[in-house]
Amino acid sequence: MSTWVIVVCVALLGVSAALTVLRMALGPTTLNRTIAMDVLVAICVCALGLEAAVNRHATTLPILVALSLLGFVGSVSVARFAAREEKTEGRDHA
């Protein structure tokens, strides 16, 4: 790989991670913060994939699979929790 491509990819991943951490700090709701955490996990997966491509090895593949699974399960559980919370907010509690 060309050096400038690696530098650009690392810079883009760094800026996106910084903006995601900023969203986690400033997010007005818990749902915004949890989605930002999921995006941060995806950025980490991309960074590990870039590292594996640069060093030309596949030893980080199990870590990538585990992090991807963690991000997926986290997203699904947050979505289910948010949907359940919406249903209970719509009901009148007498």
PDB file of N, CA, C and O in Angstrom:
ATOM      1  N   MET A   1       0.837  -1.186   0.000  1.00  0.00           N
ATOM      2  CA  MET A   1       0.000   0.000   0.000  1.00  0.00           C
ATOM      3  C   MET A   1       0.878   1.244   0.000  1.00  0.00           C
ATOM      4  O   MET A   1       1.992   1.263   0.522  1.00  0.00           O
ATOM      5  N   SER A   2       0.335   2.244  -0.591  1.00  0.00           N
ATOM      6  CA  SER A   2       1.062   3.502  -0.625  1.00  0.00           C
ATOM      7  C   SER A   2       0.977   4.196   0.733  1.00  0.00           C
ATOM      8  O   SER A   2      -0.029   4.093   1.436  1.00  0.00           O
ATOM      9  N   THR A   3       2.030   4.891   1.084  1.00  0.00           N
ATOM     10  CA  THR A   3       2.096   5.530   2.398  1.00  0.00           C
ATOM     11  C   THR A   3       1.043   6.615   2.561  1.00  0.00           C
ATOM     12  O   THR A   3       0.462   6.755   3.637  1.00  0.00           O
ATOM     13  N   TRP A   4       0.792   7.378   1.517  1.00  0.00           N
ATOM     14  CA  TRP A   4      -0.175   8.469   1.656  1.00  0.00           C
ATOM     15  C   TRP A   4      -1.591   7.951   1.815  1.00  0.00           C
ATOM     16  O   TRP A   4      -2.414   8.598   2.464  1.00  0.00           O
ATOM     17  N   VAL A   5      -1.892   6.800   1.237  1.00  0.00           N
ATOM     18  CA  VAL A   5      -3.216   6.199   1.417  1.00  0.00           C
ATOM     19  C   VAL A   5      -3.411   5.794   2.869  1.00  0.00           C
ATOM     20  O   VAL A   5      -4.484   5.999   3.438  1.00  0.00           O
ATOM     21  N   ILE A   6      -2.387   5.226   3.462  1.00  0.00           N
ATOM     22  CA  ILE A   6      -2.454   4.835   4.875  1.00  0.00           C
ATOM     23  C   ILE A   6      -2.623   6.054   5.762  1.00  0.00           C
ATOM     24  O   ILE A   6      -3.418   6.043   6.701  1.00  0.00           O
ATOM     25  N   VAL A   7      -1.874   7.108   5.461  1.00  0.00           N
ATOM     26  CA  VAL A   7      -1.967   8.336   6.259  1.00  0.00           C
ATOM     27  C   VAL A   7      -3.362   8.934   6.157  1.00  0.00           C
ATOM     28  O   VAL A   7      -3.917   9.373   7.164  1.00  0.00           O
ATOM     29  N   VAL A   8      -3.932   8.961   4.973  1.00  0.00           N
ATOM     30  CA  VAL A   8      -5.280   9.509   4.795  1.00  0.00           C
ATOM     31  C   VAL A   8      -6.314   8.659   5.537  1.00  0.00           C
ATOM     32  O   VAL A   8      -7.218   9.197   6.176  1.00  0.00           O
ATOM     33  N   CYS A   9      -6.181   7.342   5.453  1.00  0.00           N
ATOM     34  CA  CYS A   9      -7.125   6.461   6.149  1.00  0.00           C
ATOM     35  C   CYS A   9      -7.042   6.625   7.659  1.00  0.00           C
ATOM     36  O   CYS A   9      -8.066   6.673   8.341  1.00  0.00           O
ATOM     37  N   VAL A  10      -5.826   6.710   8.178  1.00  0.00           N
ATOM     38  CA  VAL A  10      -5.655   6.900   9.620  1.00  0.00           C
ATOM     39  C   VAL A  10      -6.205   8.250  10.048  1.00  0.00           C
ATOM     40  O   VAL A  10      -6.828   8.358  11.105  1.00  0.00           O
ATOM     41  N   ALA A  11      -5.984   9.275   9.246  1.00  0.00           N
ATOM     42  CA  ALA A  11      -6.500  10.606   9.576  1.00  0.00           C
ATOM     43  C   ALA A  11      -8.028  10.603   9.581  1.00  0.00           C
ATOM     44  O   ALA A  11      -8.649  11.163  10.485  1.00  0.00           O
ATOM     45  N   LEU A  12      -8.629   9.979   8.581  1.00  0.00           N
ATOM     46  CA  LEU A  12     -10.098   9.930   8.531  1.00  0.00           C
ATOM     47  C   LEU A  12     -10.674   9.132   9.703  1.00  0.00           C
ATOM     48  O   LEU A  12     -11.682   9.524  10.291  1.00  0.00           O
ATOM     49  N   LEU A  13     -10.033   8.020  10.035  1.00  0.00           N
ATOM     50  CA  LEU A  13     -10.506   7.240  11.179  1.00  0.00           C
ATOM     51  C   LEU A  13     -10.336   8.014  12.482  1.00  0.00           C
ATOM     52  O   LEU A  13     -11.194   7.938  13.362  1.00  0.00           O
ATOM     53  N   GLY A  14      -9.248   8.751  12.613  1.00  0.00           N
ATOM     54  CA  GLY A  14      -9.025   9.547  13.815  1.00  0.00           C
ATOM     55  C   GLY A  14     -10.041  10.672  13.971  1.00  0.00           C
ATOM     56  O   GLY A  14     -10.561  10.908  15.062  1.00  0.00           O
ATOM     57  N   VAL A  15     -10.316  11.360  12.873  1.00  0.00           N
ATOM     58  CA  VAL A  15     -11.300  12.458  12.923  1.00  0.00           C
ATOM     59  C   VAL A  15     -12.696  11.910  13.218  1.00  0.00           C
ATOM     60  O   VAL A  15     -13.442  12.488  14.008  1.00  0.00           O
ATOM     61  N   SER A  16     -13.040  10.801  12.584  1.00  0.00           N
ATOM     62  CA  SER A  16     -14.374  10.239  12.838  1.00  0.00           C
ATOM     63  C   SER A  16     -14.491   9.718  14.264  1.00  0.00           C
ATOM     64  O   SER A  16     -15.557   9.830  14.870  1.00  0.00           O
ATOM     65  N   ALA A  17     -13.422   9.153  14.810  1.00  0.00           N
ATOM     66  CA  ALA A  17     -13.462   8.700  16.206  1.00  0.00           C
ATOM     67  C   ALA A  17     -13.588   9.886  17.158  1.00  0.00           C
ATOM     68  O   ALA A  17     -14.323   9.815  18.143  1.00  0.00           O
ATOM     69  N   ALA A  18     -12.875  10.975  16.869  1.00  0.00           N
ATOM     70  CA  ALA A  18     -12.974  12.162  17.724  1.00  0.00           C
ATOM     71  C   ALA A  18     -14.376  12.761  17.689  1.00  0.00           C
ATOM     72  O   ALA A  18     -14.914  13.151  18.725  1.00  0.00           O
ATOM     73  N   LEU A  19     -14.969  12.834  16.496  1.00  0.00           N
ATOM     74  CA  LEU A  19     -16.332  13.364  16.390  1.00  0.00           C
ATOM     75  C   LEU A  19     -17.352  12.446  17.075  1.00  0.00           C
ATOM     76  O   LEU A  19     -18.340  12.916  17.639  1.00  0.00           O
ATOM     77  N   THR A  20     -17.102  11.152  17.019  1.00  0.00           N
ATOM     78  CA  THR A  20     -18.002  10.211  17.676  1.00  0.00           C
ATOM     79  C   THR A  20     -17.911  10.338  19.189  1.00  0.00           C
ATOM     80  O   THR A  20     -18.927  10.284  19.881  1.00  0.00           O
ATOM     81  N   VAL A  21     -16.703  10.506  19.702  1.00  0.00           N
ATOM     82  CA  VAL A  21     -16.549  10.707  21.150  1.00  0.00           C
ATOM     83  C   VAL A  21     -17.205  12.017  21.569  1.00  0.00           C
ATOM     84  O   VAL A  21     -17.792  12.100  22.648  1.00  0.00           O
ATOM     85  N   LEU A  22     -17.110  13.031  20.733  1.00  0.00           N
ATOM     86  CA  LEU A  22     -17.788  14.299  21.016  1.00  0.00           C
ATOM     87  C   LEU A  22     -19.302  14.102  21.071  1.00  0.00           C
ATOM     88  O   LEU A  22     -19.969  14.675  21.933  1.00  0.00           O
ATOM     89  N   ARG A  23     -19.850  13.296  20.158  1.00  0.00           N
ATOM     90  CA  ARG A  23     -21.295  13.013  20.170  1.00  0.00           C
ATOM     91  C   ARG A  23     -21.676  12.242  21.426  1.00  0.00           C
ATOM     92  O   ARG A  23     -22.751  12.450  21.989  1.00  0.00           O
ATOM     93  N   MET A  24     -20.786  11.348  21.862  1.00  0.00           N
ATOM     94  CA  MET A  24     -21.067  10.597  23.083  1.00  0.00           C
ATOM     95  C   MET A  24     -21.097  11.531  24.292  1.00  0.00           C
ATOM     96  O   MET A  24     -21.887  11.328  25.213  1.00  0.00           O
ATOM     97  N   ALA A  25     -20.249  12.540  24.291  1.00  0.00           N
ATOM     98  CA  ALA A  25     -20.199  13.469  25.420  1.00  0.00           C
ATOM     99  C   ALA A  25     -21.357  14.455  25.397  1.00  0.00           C
ATOM    100  O   ALA A  25     -21.879  14.817  26.451  1.00  0.00           O
ATOM    101  N   LEU A  26     -21.765  14.896  24.209  1.00  0.00           N
ATOM    102  CA  LEU A  26     -22.782  15.942  24.095  1.00  0.00           C
ATOM    103  C   LEU A  26     -24.173  15.425  23.778  1.00  0.00           C
ATOM    104  O   LEU A  26     -25.130  16.199  23.767  1.00  0.00           O
ATOM    105  N   GLY A  27     -24.301  14.129  23.519  1.00  0.00           N
ATOM    106  CA  GLY A  27     -25.591  13.591  23.100  1.00  0.00           C
ATOM    107  C   GLY A  27     -26.701  13.921  24.088  1.00  0.00           C
ATOM    108  O   GLY A  27     -26.549  13.686  25.286  1.00  0.00           O
ATOM    109  N   PRO A  28     -27.811  14.463  23.603  1.00  0.00           N
ATOM    110  CA  PRO A  28     -28.870  14.857  24.536  1.00  0.00           C
ATOM    111  C   PRO A  28     -29.607  13.661  25.152  1.00  0.00           C
ATOM    112  O   PRO A  28     -30.161  13.778  26.245  1.00  0.00           O
ATOM    113  N   THR A  29     -29.620  12.528  24.472  1.00  0.00           N
ATOM    114  CA  THR A  29     -30.349  11.385  25.008  1.00  0.00           C
ATOM    115  C   THR A  29     -29.418  10.186  25.157  1.00  0.00           C
ATOM    116  O   THR A  29     -28.327  10.146  24.589  1.00  0.00           O
ATOM    117  N   THR A  30     -29.872   9.235  25.917  1.00  0.00           N
ATOM    118  CA  THR A  30     -29.108   8.004  26.091  1.00  0.00           C
ATOM    119  C   THR A  30     -29.031   7.226  24.789  1.00  0.00           C
ATOM    120  O   THR A  30     -28.021   6.578  24.513  1.00  0.00           O
ATOM    121  N   LEU A  31     -30.078   7.281  23.993  1.00  0.00           N
ATOM    122  CA  LEU A  31     -30.079   6.582  22.716  1.00  0.00           C
ATOM    123  C   LEU A  31     -28.997   7.138  21.786  1.00  0.00           C
ATOM    124  O   LEU A  31     -28.327   6.371  21.094  1.00  0.00           O
ATOM    125  N   ASN A  32     -28.820   8.456  21.764  1.00  0.00           N
ATOM    126  CA  ASN A  32     -27.749   9.052  20.964  1.00  0.00           C
ATOM    127  C   ASN A  32     -26.382   8.566  21.421  1.00  0.00           C
ATOM    128  O   ASN A  32     -25.505   8.285  20.605  1.00  0.00           O
ATOM    129  N   ARG A  33     -26.213   8.470  22.725  1.00  0.00           N
ATOM    130  CA  ARG A  33     -24.923   8.028  23.253  1.00  0.00           C
ATOM    131  C   ARG A  33     -24.649   6.563  22.927  1.00  0.00           C
ATOM    132  O   ARG A  33     -23.515   6.203  22.613  1.00  0.00           O
ATOM    133  N   THR A  34     -25.663   5.726  22.998  1.00  0.00           N
ATOM    134  CA  THR A  34     -25.443   4.313  22.708  1.00  0.00           C
ATOM    135  C   THR A  34     -25.195   4.079  21.213  1.00  0.00           C
ATOM    136  O   THR A  34     -24.403   3.210  20.847  1.00  0.00           O
ATOM    137  N   ILE A  35     -25.846   4.826  20.373  1.00  0.00           N
ATOM    138  CA  ILE A  35     -25.593   4.713  18.933  1.00  0.00           C
ATOM    139  C   ILE A  35     -24.186   5.207  18.611  1.00  0.00           C
ATOM    140  O   ILE A  35     -23.507   4.632  17.760  1.00  0.00           O
ATOM    141  N   ALA A  36     -23.745   6.266  19.283  1.00  0.00           N
ATOM    142  CA  ALA A  36     -22.376   6.742  19.092  1.00  0.00           C
ATOM    143  C   ALA A  36     -21.370   5.690  19.562  1.00  0.00           C
ATOM    144  O   ALA A  36     -20.307   5.541  18.959  1.00  0.00           O
ATOM    145  N   MET A  37     -21.692   4.970  20.618  1.00  0.00           N
ATOM    146  CA  MET A  37     -20.804   3.900  21.076  1.00  0.00           C
ATOM    147  C   MET A  37     -20.721   2.788  20.029  1.00  0.00           C
ATOM    148  O   MET A  37     -19.650   2.226  19.801  1.00  0.00           O
ATOM    149  N   ASP A  38     -21.848   2.475  19.396  1.00  0.00           N
ATOM    150  CA  ASP A  38     -21.849   1.459  18.345  1.00  0.00           C
ATOM    151  C   ASP A  38     -21.025   1.924  17.141  1.00  0.00           C
ATOM    152  O   ASP A  38     -20.312   1.125  16.532  1.00  0.00           O
ATOM    153  N   VAL A  39     -21.119   3.189  16.804  1.00  0.00           N
ATOM    154  CA  VAL A  39     -20.318   3.730  15.706  1.00  0.00           C
ATOM    155  C   VAL A  39     -18.834   3.675  16.063  1.00  0.00           C
ATOM    156  O   VAL A  39     -17.997   3.409  15.201  1.00  0.00           O
ATOM    157  N   LEU A  40     -18.509   3.923  17.323  1.00  0.00           N
ATOM    158  CA  LEU A  40     -17.116   3.851  17.754  1.00  0.00           C
ATOM    159  C   LEU A  40     -16.581   2.423  17.656  1.00  0.00           C
ATOM    160  O   LEU A  40     -15.416   2.225  17.310  1.00  0.00           O
ATOM    161  N   VAL A  41     -17.407   1.439  17.953  1.00  0.00           N
ATOM    162  CA  VAL A  41     -16.998   0.047  17.777  1.00  0.00           C
ATOM    163  C   VAL A  41     -16.745  -0.235  16.296  1.00  0.00           C
ATOM    164  O   VAL A  41     -15.778  -0.918  15.957  1.00  0.00           O
ATOM    165  N   ALA A  42     -17.593   0.277  15.418  1.00  0.00           N
ATOM    166  CA  ALA A  42     -17.395   0.087  13.980  1.00  0.00           C
ATOM    167  C   ALA A  42     -16.109   0.766  13.505  1.00  0.00           C
ATOM    168  O   ALA A  42     -15.419   0.231  12.638  1.00  0.00           O
ATOM    169  N   ILE A  43     -15.782   1.916  14.051  1.00  0.00           N
ATOM    170  CA  ILE A  43     -14.544   2.599  13.696  1.00  0.00           C
ATOM    171  C   ILE A  43     -13.341   1.777  14.156  1.00  0.00           C
ATOM    172  O   ILE A  43     -12.338   1.690  13.447  1.00  0.00           O
ATOM    173  N   CYS A  44     -13.441   1.177  15.335  1.00  0.00           N
ATOM    174  CA  CYS A  44     -12.359   0.315  15.830  1.00  0.00           C
ATOM    175  C   CYS A  44     -12.182  -0.911  14.928  1.00  0.00           C
ATOM    176  O   CYS A  44     -11.057  -1.337  14.666  1.00  0.00           O
ATOM    177  N   VAL A  45     -13.286  -1.468  14.460  1.00  0.00           N
ATOM    178  CA  VAL A  45     -13.203  -2.604  13.535  1.00  0.00           C
ATOM    179  C   VAL A  45     -12.498  -2.177  12.248  1.00  0.00           C
ATOM    180  O   VAL A  45     -11.657  -2.912  11.731  1.00  0.00           O
ATOM    181  N   CYS A  46     -12.831  -1.012  11.736  1.00  0.00           N
ATOM    182  CA  CYS A  46     -12.175  -0.508  10.524  1.00  0.00           C
ATOM    183  C   CYS A  46     -10.690  -0.258  10.765  1.00  0.00           C
ATOM    184  O   CYS A  46      -9.866  -0.550   9.898  1.00  0.00           O
ATOM    185  N   ALA A  47     -10.344   0.276  11.925  1.00  0.00           N
ATOM    186  CA  ALA A  47      -8.937   0.534  12.234  1.00  0.00           C
ATOM    187  C   ALA A  47      -8.156  -0.772  12.335  1.00  0.00           C
ATOM    188  O   ALA A  47      -7.031  -0.859  11.844  1.00  0.00           O
ATOM    189  N   LEU A  48      -8.737  -1.780  12.962  1.00  0.00           N
ATOM    190  CA  LEU A  48      -8.059  -3.073  13.043  1.00  0.00           C
ATOM    191  C   LEU A  48      -7.933  -3.722  11.666  1.00  0.00           C
ATOM    192  O   LEU A  48      -6.924  -4.360  11.370  1.00  0.00           O
ATOM    193  N   GLY A  49      -8.948  -3.562  10.832  1.00  0.00           N
ATOM    194  CA  GLY A  49      -8.868  -4.067   9.469  1.00  0.00           C
ATOM    195  C   GLY A  49      -7.772  -3.369   8.667  1.00  0.00           C
ATOM    196  O   GLY A  49      -7.062  -4.004   7.888  1.00  0.00           O
ATOM    197  N   LEU A  50      -7.642  -2.066   8.864  1.00  0.00           N
ATOM    198  CA  LEU A  50      -6.575  -1.321   8.199  1.00  0.00           C
ATOM    199  C   LEU A  50      -5.206  -1.795   8.684  1.00  0.00           C
ATOM    200  O   LEU A  50      -4.279  -1.948   7.889  1.00  0.00           O
ATOM    201  N   GLU A  51      -5.084  -2.024   9.974  1.00  0.00           N
ATOM    202  CA  GLU A  51      -3.811  -2.505  10.529  1.00  0.00           C
ATOM    203  C   GLU A  51      -3.463  -3.883   9.964  1.00  0.00           C
ATOM    204  O   GLU A  51      -2.304  -4.148   9.645  1.00  0.00           O
ATOM    205  N   ALA A  52      -4.449  -4.748   9.841  1.00  0.00           N
ATOM    206  CA  ALA A  52      -4.205  -6.078   9.284  1.00  0.00           C
ATOM    207  C   ALA A  52      -3.810  -5.986   7.809  1.00  0.00           C
ATOM    208  O   ALA A  52      -2.963  -6.751   7.347  1.00  0.00           O
ATOM    209  N   ALA A  53      -4.410  -5.069   7.080  1.00  0.00           N
ATOM    210  CA  ALA A  53      -4.071  -4.907   5.665  1.00  0.00           C
ATOM    211  C   ALA A  53      -2.676  -4.314   5.487  1.00  0.00           C
ATOM    212  O   ALA A  53      -1.941  -4.711   4.583  1.00  0.00           O
ATOM    213  N   VAL A  54      -2.315  -3.375   6.341  1.00  0.00           N
ATOM    214  CA  VAL A  54      -1.003  -2.744   6.233  1.00  0.00           C
ATOM    215  C   VAL A  54       0.103  -3.741   6.571  1.00  0.00           C
ATOM    216  O   VAL A  54       1.117  -3.805   5.875  1.00  0.00           O
ATOM    217  N   ASN A  55      -0.090  -4.515   7.635  1.00  0.00           N
ATOM    218  CA  ASN A  55       0.939  -5.472   8.058  1.00  0.00           C
ATOM    219  C   ASN A  55       0.832  -6.824   7.360  1.00  0.00           C
ATOM    220  O   ASN A  55       1.667  -7.702   7.576  1.00  0.00           O
ATOM    221  N   ARG A  56      -0.173  -6.993   6.539  1.00  0.00           N
ATOM    222  CA  ARG A  56      -0.372  -8.205   5.735  1.00  0.00           C
ATOM    223  C   ARG A  56      -0.402  -9.481   6.582  1.00  0.00           C
ATOM    224  O   ARG A  56       0.344 -10.430   6.341  1.00  0.00           O
ATOM    225  N   HIS A  57      -1.291  -9.469   7.581  1.00  0.00           N
ATOM    226  CA  HIS A  57      -1.484 -10.677   8.383  1.00  0.00           C
ATOM    227  C   HIS A  57      -2.956 -10.820   8.732  1.00  0.00           C
ATOM    228  O   HIS A  57      -3.726  -9.863   8.655  1.00  0.00           O
ATOM    229  N   ALA A  58      -3.326 -12.014   9.109  1.00  0.00           N
ATOM    230  CA  ALA A  58      -4.731 -12.299   9.420  1.00  0.00           C
ATOM    231  C   ALA A  58      -4.915 -12.716  10.874  1.00  0.00           C
ATOM    232  O   ALA A  58      -5.918 -13.342  11.218  1.00  0.00           O
ATOM    233  N   THR A  59      -3.959 -12.376  11.723  1.00  0.00           N
ATOM    234  CA  THR A  59      -4.086 -12.792  13.121  1.00  0.00           C
ATOM    235  C   THR A  59      -5.135 -11.990  13.880  1.00  0.00           C
ATOM    236  O   THR A  59      -5.596 -12.425  14.935  1.00  0.00           O
ATOM    237  N   THR A  60      -5.518 -10.831  13.364  1.00  0.00           N
ATOM    238  CA  THR A  60      -6.544 -10.031  14.034  1.00  0.00           C
ATOM    239  C   THR A  60      -7.959 -10.380  13.574  1.00  0.00           C
ATOM    240  O   THR A  60      -8.926  -9.768  14.027  1.00  0.00           O
ATOM    241  N   LEU A  61      -8.081 -11.349  12.686  1.00  0.00           N
ATOM    242  CA  LEU A  61      -9.404 -11.714  12.178  1.00  0.00           C
ATOM    243  C   LEU A  61     -10.361 -12.169  13.281  1.00  0.00           C
ATOM    244  O   LEU A  61     -11.515 -11.740  13.257  1.00  0.00           O
ATOM    245  N   PRO A  62      -9.971 -12.997  14.235  1.00  0.00           N
ATOM    246  CA  PRO A  62     -10.911 -13.353  15.313  1.00  0.00           C
ATOM    247  C   PRO A  62     -11.351 -12.151  16.146  1.00  0.00           C
ATOM    248  O   PRO A  62     -12.492 -12.088  16.603  1.00  0.00           O
ATOM    249  N   ILE A  63     -10.443 -11.204  16.339  1.00  0.00           N
ATOM    250  CA  ILE A  63     -10.805 -10.000  17.085  1.00  0.00           C
ATOM    251  C   ILE A  63     -11.812  -9.183  16.291  1.00  0.00           C
ATOM    252  O   ILE A  63     -12.754  -8.637  16.865  1.00  0.00           O
ATOM    253  N   LEU A  64     -11.627  -9.091  14.981  1.00  0.00           N
ATOM    254  CA  LEU A  64     -12.578  -8.363  14.135  1.00  0.00           C
ATOM    255  C   LEU A  64     -13.957  -9.005  14.170  1.00  0.00           C
ATOM    256  O   LEU A  64     -14.971  -8.310  14.236  1.00  0.00           O
ATOM    257  N   VAL A  65     -13.992 -10.325  14.125  1.00  0.00           N
ATOM    258  CA  VAL A  65     -15.278 -11.026  14.166  1.00  0.00           C
ATOM    259  C   VAL A  65     -15.964 -10.804  15.515  1.00  0.00           C
ATOM    260  O   VAL A  65     -17.169 -10.556  15.571  1.00  0.00           O
ATOM    261  N   ALA A  66     -15.198 -10.892  16.591  1.00  0.00           N
ATOM    262  CA  ALA A  66     -15.781 -10.697  17.926  1.00  0.00           C
ATOM    263  C   ALA A  66     -16.301  -9.274  18.108  1.00  0.00           C
ATOM    264  O   ALA A  66     -17.389  -9.075  18.648  1.00  0.00           O
ATOM    265  N   LEU A  67     -15.533  -8.290  17.665  1.00  0.00           N
ATOM    266  CA  LEU A  67     -15.994  -6.902  17.781  1.00  0.00           C
ATOM    267  C   LEU A  67     -17.219  -6.636  16.903  1.00  0.00           C
ATOM    268  O   LEU A  67     -18.126  -5.910  17.308  1.00  0.00           O
ATOM    269  N   SER A  68     -17.245  -7.210  15.728  1.00  0.00           N
ATOM    270  CA  SER A  68     -18.416  -7.046  14.854  1.00  0.00           C
ATOM    271  C   SER A  68     -19.652  -7.668  15.485  1.00  0.00           C
ATOM    272  O   SER A  68     -20.737  -7.088  15.438  1.00  0.00           O
ATOM    273  N   LEU A  69     -19.491  -8.834  16.067  1.00  0.00           N
ATOM    274  CA  LEU A  69     -20.610  -9.487  16.746  1.00  0.00           C
ATOM    275  C   LEU A  69     -21.070  -8.676  17.947  1.00  0.00           C
ATOM    276  O   LEU A  69     -22.270  -8.551  18.193  1.00  0.00           O
ATOM    277  N   LEU A  70     -20.130  -8.129  18.688  1.00  0.00           N
ATOM    278  CA  LEU A  70     -20.477  -7.287  19.835  1.00  0.00           C
ATOM    279  C   LEU A  70     -21.252  -6.053  19.391  1.00  0.00           C
ATOM    280  O   LEU A  70     -22.239  -5.675  20.023  1.00  0.00           O
ATOM    281  N   GLY A  71     -20.808  -5.427  18.310  1.00  0.00           N
ATOM    282  CA  GLY A  71     -21.518  -4.256  17.801  1.00  0.00           C
ATOM    283  C   GLY A  71     -22.918  -4.590  17.326  1.00  0.00           C
ATOM    284  O   GLY A  71     -23.856  -3.829  17.567  1.00  0.00           O
ATOM    285  N   PHE A  72     -23.067  -5.730  16.649  1.00  0.00           N
ATOM    286  CA  PHE A  72     -24.381  -6.140  16.158  1.00  0.00           C
ATOM    287  C   PHE A  72     -25.331  -6.446  17.309  1.00  0.00           C
ATOM    288  O   PHE A  72     -26.469  -5.976  17.322  1.00  0.00           O
ATOM    289  N   VAL A  73     -24.868  -7.225  18.266  1.00  0.00           N
ATOM    290  CA  VAL A  73     -25.724  -7.577  19.409  1.00  0.00           C
ATOM    291  C   VAL A  73     -26.074  -6.334  20.218  1.00  0.00           C
ATOM    292  O   VAL A  73     -27.200  -6.201  20.698  1.00  0.00           O
ATOM    293  N   GLY A  74     -25.123  -5.431  20.367  1.00  0.00           N
ATOM    294  CA  GLY A  74     -25.402  -4.187  21.078  1.00  0.00           C
ATOM    295  C   GLY A  74     -26.444  -3.342  20.377  1.00  0.00           C
ATOM    296  O   GLY A  74     -27.331  -2.785  21.024  1.00  0.00           O
ATOM    297  N   SER A  75     -26.348  -3.239  19.058  1.00  0.00           N
ATOM    298  CA  SER A  75     -27.321  -2.451  18.294  1.00  0.00           C
ATOM    299  C   SER A  75     -28.718  -3.052  18.381  1.00  0.00           C
ATOM    300  O   SER A  75     -29.701  -2.332  18.556  1.00  0.00           O
ATOM    301  N   VAL A  76     -28.800  -4.359  18.258  1.00  0.00           N
ATOM    302  CA  VAL A  76     -30.105  -5.014  18.313  1.00  0.00           C
ATOM    303  C   VAL A  76     -30.723  -4.866  19.703  1.00  0.00           C
ATOM    304  O   VAL A  76     -31.922  -4.611  19.821  1.00  0.00           O
ATOM    305  N   SER A  77     -29.928  -5.022  20.742  1.00  0.00           N
ATOM    306  CA  SER A  77     -30.483  -4.912  22.091  1.00  0.00           C
ATOM    307  C   SER A  77     -30.931  -3.489  22.401  1.00  0.00           C
ATOM    308  O   SER A  77     -31.959  -3.297  23.051  1.00  0.00           O
ATOM    309  N   VAL A  78     -30.183  -2.495  21.949  1.00  0.00           N
ATOM    310  CA  VAL A  78     -30.595  -1.104  22.159  1.00  0.00           C
ATOM    311  C   VAL A  78     -31.859  -0.800  21.370  1.00  0.00           C
ATOM    312  O   VAL A  78     -32.745  -0.106  21.867  1.00  0.00           O
ATOM    313  N   ALA A  79     -31.955  -1.310  20.150  1.00  0.00           N
ATOM    314  CA  ALA A  79     -33.157  -1.074  19.339  1.00  0.00           C
ATOM    315  C   ALA A  79     -34.384  -1.724  19.987  1.00  0.00           C
ATOM    316  O   ALA A  79     -35.465  -1.135  19.997  1.00  0.00           O
ATOM    317  N   ARG A  80     -34.222  -2.915  20.518  1.00  0.00           N
ATOM    318  CA  ARG A  80     -35.353  -3.579  21.185  1.00  0.00           C
ATOM    319  C   ARG A  80     -35.754  -2.835  22.446  1.00  0.00           C
ATOM    320  O   ARG A  80     -36.942  -2.687  22.731  1.00  0.00           O
ATOM    321  N   PHE A  81     -34.772  -2.369  23.202  1.00  0.00           N
ATOM    322  CA  PHE A  81     -35.063  -1.619  24.411  1.00  0.00           C
ATOM    323  C   PHE A  81     -35.759  -0.305  24.091  1.00  0.00           C
ATOM    324  O   PHE A  81     -36.697   0.080  24.789  1.00  0.00           O
ATOM    325  N   ALA A  82     -35.314   0.394  23.040  1.00  0.00           N
ATOM    326  CA  ALA A  82     -35.923   1.665  22.650  1.00  0.00           C
ATOM    327  C   ALA A  82     -37.341   1.448  22.145  1.00  0.00           C
ATOM    328  O   ALA A  82     -38.223   2.261  22.424  1.00  0.00           O
ATOM    329  N   ALA A  83     -37.579   0.366  21.406  1.00  0.00           N
ATOM    330  CA  ALA A  83     -38.929   0.091  20.908  1.00  0.00           C
ATOM    331  C   ALA A  83     -39.863  -0.242  22.060  1.00  0.00           C
ATOM    332  O   ALA A  83     -41.014   0.194  22.067  1.00  0.00           O
ATOM    333  N   ARG A  84     -39.390  -1.000  23.026  1.00  0.00           N
ATOM    334  CA  ARG A  84     -40.211  -1.340  24.186  1.00  0.00           C
ATOM    335  C   ARG A  84     -40.515  -0.101  25.019  1.00  0.00           C
ATOM    336  O   ARG A  84     -41.618   0.041  25.546  1.00  0.00           O
ATOM    337  N   GLU A  85     -39.532   0.799  25.140  1.00  0.00           N
ATOM    338  CA  GLU A  85     -39.731   2.023  25.902  1.00  0.00           C
ATOM    339  C   GLU A  85     -40.759   2.923  25.231  1.00  0.00           C
ATOM    340  O   GLU A  85     -41.548   3.571  25.920  1.00  0.00           O
ATOM    341  N   GLU A  86     -40.767   2.979  23.879  1.00  0.00           N
ATOM    342  CA  GLU A  86     -41.744   3.772  23.149  1.00  0.00           C
ATOM    343  C   GLU A  86     -43.150   3.265  23.387  1.00  0.00           C
ATOM    344  O   GLU A  86     -44.075   4.062  23.547  1.00  0.00           O
ATOM    345  N   LYS A  87     -43.328   1.958  23.413  1.00  0.00           N
ATOM    346  CA  LYS A  87     -44.664   1.386  23.627  1.00  0.00           C
ATOM    347  C   LYS A  87     -45.197   1.734  24.999  1.00  0.00           C
ATOM    348  O   LYS A  87     -46.383   2.037  25.136  1.00  0.00           O
ATOM    349  N   THR A  88     -44.358   1.700  26.016  1.00  0.00           N
ATOM    350  CA  THR A  88     -44.836   1.997  27.363  1.00  0.00           C
ATOM    351  C   THR A  88     -45.079   3.484  27.553  1.00  0.00           C
ATOM    352  O   THR A  88     -45.902   3.851  28.392  1.00  0.00           O
ATOM    353  N   GLU A  89     -44.407   4.353  26.820  1.00  0.00           N
ATOM    354  CA  GLU A  89     -44.651   5.787  26.926  1.00  0.00           C
ATOM    355  C   GLU A  89     -45.976   6.173  26.310  1.00  0.00           C
ATOM    356  O   GLU A  89     -46.576   7.161  26.732  1.00  0.00           O
ATOM    357  N   GLY A  90     -46.456   5.427  25.323  1.00  0.00           N
ATOM    358  CA  GLY A  90     -47.701   5.757  24.657  1.00  0.00           C
ATOM    359  C   GLY A  90     -48.945   5.414  25.475  1.00  0.00           C
ATOM    360  O   GLY A  90     -50.028   5.924  25.189  1.00  0.00           O
ATOM    361  N   ARG A  91     -48.808   4.566  26.478  1.00  0.00           N
ATOM    362  CA  ARG A  91     -49.952   4.138  27.276  1.00  0.00           C
ATOM    363  C   ARG A  91     -50.277   5.174  28.351  1.00  0.00           C
ATOM    364  O   ARG A  91     -49.396   5.865  28.862  1.00  0.00           O
ATOM    365  N   ASP A  92     -51.560   5.259  28.676  1.00  0.00           N
ATOM    366  CA  ASP A  92     -51.975   6.114  29.780  1.00  0.00           C
ATOM    367  C   ASP A  92     -51.919   5.307  31.065  1.00  0.00           C
ATOM    368  O   ASP A  92     -52.536   4.248  31.182  1.00  0.00           O
ATOM    369  N   HIS A  93     -51.186   5.816  32.001  1.00  0.00           N
ATOM    370  CA  HIS A  93     -51.094   5.153  33.300  1.00  0.00           C
ATOM    371  C   HIS A  93     -52.018   5.855  34.263  1.00  0.00           C
ATOM    372  O   HIS A  93     -51.772   6.997  34.650  1.00  0.00           O
ATOM    373  N   ALA A  94     -53.091   5.172  34.657  1.00  0.00           N
ATOM    374  CA  ALA A  94     -54.075   5.790  35.542  1.00  0.00           C
ATOM    375  C   ALA A  94     -53.861   5.418  36.968  1.00  0.00           C
ATOM    376  O   ALA A  94     -54.610   5.860  37.840  1.00  0.00           O
TER     377      ALA A  94
END
